[in-house]
């Protein structure tokens, strides 16, 4: 078997771009993958064009060897742009090879550990914390038992004027805490509740916010600070006992290594479209398993990312929940049935184990090509003194 073509597609679907890759082989099979580096899709598409120079004509079944060549091929290894392109190609190779063998992708990964892949719901970032109780009640009524909220994203709790981008961390912390207490009260002690801080805080800000939250409110805090410094996370660990969920931006097993080996993270937020596809995500899963850490999979993108995540979760013993951006509290317009006429569907709060060969996705290329990309920047937030802060 030989690879005959590799094509990147950047398309505006819903509210942002999706960066997809199609791989074709001389047996007539195709595979699809997706990259996770949102808002820098053109850089990833450029990398895919570099990679295809040496991938065309190669055997798609040698995914692990091709991963090594993509990661190390230009001598200066790795990085988030390259890893995002590798992820999309590696997912597409697994889809293609599994279809060629007539098996679902998880059967290439050791087979299924579970019959269904359970999901956590999200309370949208732009929902005022005053609405959290009513949103949590919707989840309870629909029997969802795991939810992740955001650290109040709106400027200083101002949800009425999106043009106001001044961010008051301490006001946001107070409103977030009030919302979280309402969620815990509405959902009860047996549910899993997390909060994504989106890298917005310093060590001191994260510590004092968490210290003021009553014990038992949160099952995990996601990305309270940025990830460049494991030592900063170790400092924060000494100041709070709330488990950390970290890793959606990590672009290799080596990025996870200090966090896992030094027991800094308690949930691995692996993003299969950022970390390096199935090849790398499986290795991170094994590293996490060795430290009794579960995967809490990041999945904010399109249906190809979701399908790849479902197959990874199916084949991973140490798995907790998959992020779902479709639930009683939220429905992001990242799924377009015209673009993806065949995809995986939620049944209540879980994806049933897929049985079709490959990922279980079909893409309508005509519709995809009729959805050109837009150059898009994420929102910006500024502190009251005019300095920049993470969105
Ligand atoms: Mg996150």
Boltz pocket constraint, residues with backbone or C-beta under 6 A from the ligand:
constraints:
  - pocket:
      binder: B
      contacts: [[A, 196], [A, 198], [A, 222], [A, 223], [A, 248]]
      max_distance: 6.0
